[in-house]
Amino acid sequence: MDLAYNLRTARIAKQRSFDSEIEKMKSDEEAIREYIIQTFKKSEIEGAKGSVATAGITHTPLPVPKDWPKIYKYIEKNDAWDLMEKRIHKTAFRDRLEAGEVIPGIETFDKLDLSLTKIGGK
């Protein structure tokens, strides 16, 4: 138990160190990407070439739901269920389960895990 706890503690400490470095790198990368995009927009160009890489503006339409009842109506009328993601929200499910509610069509399974907690001042 102690070995498992100590290994986990060491891993978490190292992970936190790397996480902060990675987050800084992601932030820098995003700032540079945004700068390039804004520069392209101002220059009215769609791409450019450097000595190592090329960059180009891509356009990807993404959905922004505005009226869910209309969307649901469309999905049902057109049998367009592929527009929806198929998953159950874990927290909402657990809340109903704890309240004693039975939801038809859902089975449960217990995921086993190990809880490790440091003892006092050791």
TAKA-V306541 format. One record per helix or strand. SS is the DSSP state (alpha for helix, beta for strand). FROM is the first residue (numbers start at 0). TO is the last residue. If there is no record, write none. Layout:
ss = (SS & SS)
from = (FROM & FROM)
to = (TO & TO)
This chain:
ss = (alpha & beta & beta & alpha & alpha & alpha)
from = (1 & 46 & 53 & 67 & 80 & 89)
to = (42 & 48 & 55 & 76 & 82 & 97)
